[in-house]
Amino acid sequence: MKRIKFTSILILTKRIMRNWLVVFLLVWGSMGCASRNLVFFSDISESDVYSVRYSEMVQPKIQKDDLLKITVSSASEESNLLFNAGIMDTGVEGRLTQAQRALNEGYLVDEQGEINFPVLGKIQIEGLTKTEAIAMMTDKVSEYVKDPIVNIRFINFKITVIGEVNRPSTLVVPTEKVSLLEALGLAGDMTMYGKRENVLIIRETDGERRATRVNLNSKEFLESPYYYLQQNDVVYVEPDRIKAVQASTNQRSLSLVGISTSLLLALIFNLRIYLERR
């Protein structure tokens, strides 16, 4: 009787170890079936030199819902207050308050692509680059002020970075010049699952949304027109195959553990019945 119990327990132990070994091999094999490339520009060498002039880039164009900070400077203080605030008060403190308020709020490009600027009224500005808008505004203001200096900057220049990054978010950029690499840095860099060779950039141009994929493992990206991002660009970092496999593996592992546990209980139950009948 003791020999029968020992032999049965030995058989049961072997079966349990075999089943758990199968579970372990399936999980380990699934997790290791894909490789990761965590290196940017893996084909670049120390002798490669790239020179990109910002003036030669495709400058962002002004779009609807852009918020612009526009300032006018000249030798006339009264003209400065007039164009920068749009309201002339008798008190100096009141004038400064109005001017500061105008500068902080900025000028919103409406649905018609226009801004409402002091003295000049409605101005069509959509579709112009910042350089073109400055030139146009300077010509218009010159009709009222001698040698004005007009400055324009985006207040709400923003980009969105989502997907396999550590901090997906919409980023407000203080300047109109931000590279894709800088944007990824602001988003906490890619996770280990991000596909560096297939980053998607969604850009709206002239009312059309276009999607482009760039390869951050290739040095050719350094000369790409998508090296620098534009207003309202969306950057999506896709997960590599291993993450999808792991997600599937986690579910399959739970199922396998459940099956193995059920099998173990069934074996124990059958062994008990067998021993009682003996």
SULVENUR-V468571 format. One line per field, one symbol per residue. burial: 1 if it has 16 or more other ideal C-beta (glycine too) atoms within 10 Angstrom, else 0. A space follows every 10 residues. Layout:
burial=???
This chain:
burial=0000000100 0000000010 0010001001 0000000001 1001000000 0000000011 1110011111 0101000011 1111100000 0000100110 0100011010 0011101100 0010110101 0011001000 1000100101 0101101111 1011100000 1010010101 1011011001 0011110011 1010000000 0001111110 1100010111 1111111101 0110110010 0010010000 0000001000 00000000
